[in-house]
Amino acid sequence: MRPVQIVSGRHPFEIMVLVAALLCGILLIVTDIQPPSINIAMPPFVQATWELGLVLVGVGGLLGITWPGHLVTGIGIELGAMVLLGTTTAMYSIAVFIVSGRPALVAGAFIGAVAVSSLWRSLQILRDLRKLTNASEQNVLAEVELLVEGDDP
């Protein structure tokens, strides 16, 4: 029987987006300065939820990908963060387009790409969780392939 391969690992792009989400969320909350598109397109409660969501994305995502315990727990935490990241970035992308229209094409598309890639990563994680579940049910070991592990190439 072929070993089960898991796609999870420390993806540099994912890590940097999670760090950026955390920092942006903290800055938005601490400075109480929001982008004009957010002020126009979202009511105050939704704005506050969006800001807190960015912080939760960063903390949860970084916690999930560095989880020292059970692999399934870490992957599950990462999954939650990726779904929330996809949601928060989609909210911002839509707000930018609603407020600015065609002039926001570049910024909105760029942020929209983060939303799509976050949801794409969520699907990868779901596939990995399914592989782990199947391996567990068949009582076999799952081979976990990490992109970066220690100092070895």
Beta strands, then each sheet from edge to edge (+ up, - down):
strand 1: 4-6
strand 2: 142-144
sheet 1: 1+ 2+
end
